[in-house]
Amino acid sequence: MNRGCPQRCVFCNEEIAAGNFSPEITRSFFDAEVASYLRWNRDKTRSVEIAFYGGSFTGLPKEEQERLLAWGHDHIRQGQVAAMRISARPDQLDEKKLELLRAGGVRTIEIGAQSFNDRVLRDANRGHDAEAIVRALQCIQSFGLKSGLHLMAGLPGDTKESFLQTLDRTVELRPDTARIHPVLVFRDTRLAEEFRAGRYRPLSLEEAVDWCRLAWQTLAPAGISIIRFGLQPTPEMRQEGAVLAGPRHPSFGSLVYSAVFYSAIEKLLEDAPRTAKMLRFAVADRDQSHFRGFGGKNIQAIKNLYPDAQIVIDFTRGQHPGHISLEVEKGKPICFNIPGII
């Protein structure tokens, strides 16, 4: 709930984006939240972490950080969770703070980076420059902690070119993970005022999907895991008038992965003559929905390109996830691997 943040970014309304919770965390609330998520987690083989999101953890008073970490560490000691992770501003991280976090059981730190373009950061009222992100990330890595970057697409002043430059800089810095979401215009923000005045235009849904597809195709081959596309919907976000504009979609991540798969399909079809009478694809069973595309969009696009071809799709468990093969002539399959799909 914005705790620890020294200022307000133009896009920020945490009551909508993260949920309208009390800013104060009591021990009873803390333990109840952990217990509820442990009941929800049916996969007992999966590593479980306690995450502190919404504000900037290292901007909280030191005593409050120590108290929250101690509560989390109790659950680690009991074997209920493996570690903790936090989100923080890059200008609120240094060696002293990282020593406290590591000793307290934090193993992953996600930085609210948003962009590596100084002009975009200034227009978003971030209060720091790109170099602050670099210093924070390198400091985290020097402590042997896992790192993540939160990036945004379509901020004021952002362009496709500057977004691609942000992705290239991310590859150079090699965080472990990234979260990427396109900007939504929330009510009661400065961005809402800019939008109403006609001074800000959010990305269209098509543009947002395309930018995020490019993010996957840039970061995944570099071994950077994208752990989420788009914001996690909250009940507050679904209320009428909460989101004024922007590329909002209940299955935004699925749209992106469908676009990633269609890009791979296009590469395979480069070697398939338009006169082909049959196209036989082999795809992993777990990739079935992404291959078909949201609402069957990818299949329809293939049919439009090859109206005279019979399209056969073999969904099999024997195929590796992210691996697609196309057979136009019997016995001569063309193969393509999508990096990062596991």
C-alpha positions in Angstrom: 0.0 0.0 0.0 2.7 2.5 -1.0 4.4 2.1 2.4 8.1 3.1 2.1 7.6 5.0 -1.1 8.8 8.6 -0.8 6.7 9.8 -3.7 3.9 9.0 -6.1 4.5 7.9 -9.6 2.1 9.3 -12.3 0.6 5.9 -12.9 0.3 4.7 -9.3 -2.9 3.8 -7.4 -2.0 0.9 -5.2 -5.5 0.6 -3.8 -6.6 -0.5 -7.2 -3.5 -2.3 -8.5 -2.7 -4.3 -5.3 -6.0 -4.3 -3.5 -7.3 -2.0 -0.8 -5.7 -3.5 2.4 -5.0 -1.9 5.7 -1.5 -0.2 5.6 -0.8 -1.7 9.1 0.2 -5.4 9.4 -0.5 -7.1 12.7 0.9 -10.5 13.7 -2.5 -12.1 13.6 -3.2 -10.8 10.1 0.3 -11.8 8.9 -0.1 -15.4 10.2 -3.7 -15.7 8.8 -2.5 -14.6 5.3 0.3 -17.1 5.3 -2.0 -19.9 6.5 -4.6 -19.1 3.8 -2.0 -19.3 1.0 -0.5 -22.5 2.4 -4.0 -24.1 2.3 -4.4 -23.0 -1.3 -1.0 -24.4 -2.3 -1.9 -28.0 -3.1 1.4 -28.8 -4.8 3.6 -29.7 -1.8 6.7 -30.1 -4.0 6.7 -26.5 -5.0 9.0 -24.1 -3.2 6.9 -21.6 -1.2 8.0 -18.0 -0.4 6.5 -15.2 1.6 6.4 -12.0 -0.5 6.2 -8.4 0.6 4.8 -6.4 -2.4 2.9 -3.2 -2.9 5.3 -0.6 -1.5 9.1 -0.4 -1.1 10.1 -2.8 1.8 13.4 -1.2 2.4 11.8 2.2 2.7 9.9 1.1 5.9 11.4 2.0 9.3 14.2 -0.5 10.2 12.3 -1.7 13.2 9.3 -2.6 11.1 11.4 -4.4 8.6 13.0 -6.4 11.4 9.6 -7.3 12.9 8.2 -8.5 9.6 11.3 -10.5 8.7 11.2 -12.1 12.2 7.6 -13.1 11.7 8.4 -14.6 8.3 11.5 -16.3 9.6 9.3 -18.2 12.2 7.5 -19.8 9.2 10.8 -20.7 7.6 12.1 -22.3 10.8 8.9 -24.3 11.1 9.5 -25.6 7.5 6.3 -24.1 6.1 8.0 -21.8 3.7 11.5 -21.8 2.1 12.4 -18.1 2.0 11.1 -14.6 1.6 11.2 -12.1 -1.3 10.5 -8.3 -1.4 9.9 -5.5 -3.8 11.9 -2.3 -3.4 12.9 0.9 -5.1 16.4 0.9 -6.6 17.3 4.1 -4.8 16.5 2.4 -1.4 19.0 -0.4 -1.6 22.5 -0.5 -0.3 24.9 -2.9 1.3 23.7 -2.3 4.8 20.1 -2.9 3.9 21.0 -6.0 1.9 22.9 -7.4 4.9 19.7 -7.0 7.0 17.5 -8.7 4.4 19.8 -11.6 3.7 20.2 -12.3 7.5 16.5 -12.1 7.8 15.7 -14.8 5.3 15.2 -12.8 2.1 16.5 -14.6 -1.0 15.0 -12.6 -3.9 14.7 -8.9 -4.4 12.5 -7.5 -7.2 13.3 -3.9 -8.2 10.7 -1.5 -9.5 12.7 -0.5 -12.5 10.0 0.3 -15.1 12.4 1.6 -17.7 16.1 2.3 -18.4 15.3 5.5 -20.3 16.0 8.5 -18.1 13.4 10.7 -19.8 10.7 8.1 -19.4 11.7 7.7 -15.7 11.5 11.5 -15.2 8.1 11.8 -16.9 6.8 9.0 -14.7 8.0 10.9 -11.6 10.1 7.9 -10.5 12.6 10.1 -8.5 15.6 8.1 -9.7 17.6 7.6 -12.9 18.6 4.4 -14.8 22.0 4.3 -13.1 20.3 3.8 -9.8 18.7 0.6 -11.2 22.1 -0.6 -12.4 23.8 0.0 -9.0 21.0 -1.7 -7.1 20.9 -4.7 -9.3 24.7 -5.2 -9.2 24.7 -4.8 -5.5 22.0 -7.5 -5.1 23.9 -9.9 -7.4 27.1 -9.3 -5.4 25.3 -10.5 -2.3 24.4 -13.8 -4.0 20.7 -13.0 -3.9 18.3 -13.6 -6.7 17.2 -10.5 -8.6 14.1 -9.5 -10.5 13.1 -6.4 -12.5 9.6 -5.0 -12.9 9.3 -3.3 -16.3 6.4 -1.3 -17.8 5.4 -0.9 -21.4 3.9 2.3 -22.7 4.8 4.8 -20.0 4.6 8.5 -20.9 7.3 9.3 -23.4 8.0 5.6 -24.0 8.3 4.4 -27.6 8.8 1.0 -29.1 12.4 1.9 -29.7 13.1 3.0 -26.1 11.3 -0.1 -24.8 13.5 -2.3 -26.9 16.5 -0.4 -25.6 15.3 -1.1 -22.0 15.0 -4.8 -22.9 18.6 -4.8 -24.4 19.9 -3.2 -21.2 18.1 -5.8 -19.1 19.8 -8.6 -21.1 23.2 -6.9 -20.4 22.5 -6.8 -16.6 21.1 -10.4 -16.4 18.5 -10.4 -13.6 17.1 -13.8 -12.8 13.5 -12.8 -13.6 11.3 -10.0 -15.0 7.7 -9.0 -14.7 6.3 -6.9 -17.5 3.0 -5.1 -17.8 1.6 -2.5 -20.0 0.4 0.8 -18.4 -3.2 1.0 -17.3 -4.7 4.4 -16.5 -6.1 4.2 -13.0 -8.5 6.8 -11.6 -7.1 9.3 -9.1 -3.7 9.5 -10.7 -1.8 12.2 -12.5 -1.8 9.9 -15.6 -5.6 10.0 -15.5 -5.5 13.8 -15.7 -3.0 13.6 -18.6 -5.3 11.1 -20.4 -8.4 13.2 -19.9 -6.6 16.2 -21.3 -5.5 14.3 -24.3 -1.8 14.5 -23.5 -1.3 10.7 -22.9 -2.4 7.8 -25.2 -2.0 4.3 -23.7 -1.0 1.4 -25.9 -3.8 -0.4 -27.7 -4.3 -4.0 -26.8 -2.6 -5.1 -30.1 0.4 -2.9 -29.4 0.8 -4.1 -25.8 0.7 -7.7 -26.9 3.3 -7.0 -29.6 5.7 -5.2 -27.3 5.4 -8.0 -24.7 6.0 -10.6 -27.4 9.2 -8.8 -28.3 10.1 -8.8 -24.6 9.8 -12.6 -24.5 11.8 -13.0 -27.7 14.5 -10.8 -26.2 14.8 -11.9 -22.6 14.0 -15.6 -22.8 16.9 -16.6 -25.0 19.2 -14.8 -22.5 17.9 -17.0 -19.7 15.8 -14.3 -18.0 12.6 -15.9 -16.9 9.5 -13.7 -17.4 7.3 -14.6 -14.5 4.3 -12.5 -15.4 2.8 -10.5 -18.2 0.2 -7.9 -17.1 -1.1 -7.0 -13.7 -2.8 -9.6 -11.4 -6.5 -8.5 -11.5 -7.9 -7.4 -8.1 -11.5 -6.9 -7.1 -10.9 -3.2 -7.0 -9.6 -3.2 -10.6 -12.9 -4.8 -11.8 -15.0 -2.0 -10.3 -16.6 0.4 -12.8 -14.5 3.4 -13.4 -11.4 2.1 -11.7 -9.5 1.6 -15.0 -10.1 4.6 -17.3 -8.1 3.3 -20.3 -5.3 1.0 -21.4 -4.8 -2.5 -22.7 -6.7 -4.4 -20.1 -7.7 -8.0 -20.8 -8.6 -10.9 -18.4 -6.2 -13.2 -20.1 -3.4 -10.8 -21.2 -0.7 -13.3 -20.6 -2.4 -15.9 -22.8 -2.6 -13.3 -25.6 1.2 -12.7 -25.4 2.1 -16.4 -25.4 -0.3 -17.0 -28.3 1.6 -14.2 -30.2 4.9 -15.8 -29.3 3.7 -19.1 -30.7 2.3 -17.6 -33.8 5.6 -15.9 -34.5 7.2 -19.3 -34.4 4.5 -20.7 -36.7 5.3 -17.9 -39.2 8.9 -18.9 -39.2 8.0 -22.5 -39.9 5.7 -21.5 -42.7 8.4 -19.6 -44.5 9.5 -22.9 -46.0 6.0 -24.2 -46.8 4.8 -23.4 -50.3 1.4 -21.7 -50.5 0.3 -24.6 -52.8 0.8 -27.2 -50.0 -2.2 -29.6 -49.7 -1.4 -30.6 -46.1 0.3 -29.0 -43.1 1.0 -31.4 -40.2 2.1 -29.7 -37.0 3.5 -31.6 -33.9 3.1 -29.7 -30.7 3.5 -30.6 -27.0 0.1 -31.3 -25.4 0.7 -28.6 -22.7 1.3 -26.0 -25.5 -2.0 -26.7 -27.1 -3.9 -23.6 -26.1 -1.0 -21.2 -26.9 -0.5 -22.9 -30.3 -4.2 -22.5 -31.2 -4.2 -18.9 -30.0 -6.7 -17.1 -27.9 -10.1 -18.0 -29.4 -8.5 -20.1 -32.1 -6.9 -17.0 -33.6 -3.7 -18.7 -34.7 -5.4 -21.6 -36.4 -7.7 -19.2 -38.3 -4.6 -17.2 -39.4 -3.0 -20.4 -40.8 -6.2 -21.3 -42.7 -6.3 -17.8 -44.2 -2.8 -18.2 -45.5 -3.4 -21.8 -46.8 -7.1 -22.0 -47.7 -6.6 -25.2 -49.8 -4.5 -27.1 -47.2 -5.7 -29.7 -44.8 -4.3 -28.7 -41.4 -3.5 -31.5 -39.0 -2.2 -30.9 -35.5 -0.8 -33.7 -33.4 -0.8 -32.7 -29.7 1.4 -35.3 -28.0 3.0 -35.7 -24.6 6.1 -37.0 -26.4 6.9 -33.5 -27.8 9.1 -31.2 -25.7 7.3 -28.0 -24.6 8.2 -25.1 -26.8 9.2 -27.4 -29.7 7.1 -27.2 -32.8 7.6 -29.2 -36.0 5.9 -28.9 -39.3 5.7 -31.6 -42.0 4.7 -30.5 -45.5 6.2 -33.5 -47.4 6.1 -36.8 -45.7 9.3 -37.6 -43.8 10.8 -34.0 -44.1 9.8 -32.2 -40.9 10.9 -28.6 -40.3 11.5 -27.8 -36.6 11.5 -24.7 -34.4 12.2 -24.3 -30.7 10.8 -21.4 -28.7 13.4 -20.3 -26.1 12.3 -20.1 -22.5 9.3 -22.5 -22.8 9.8 -25.4 -20.3 
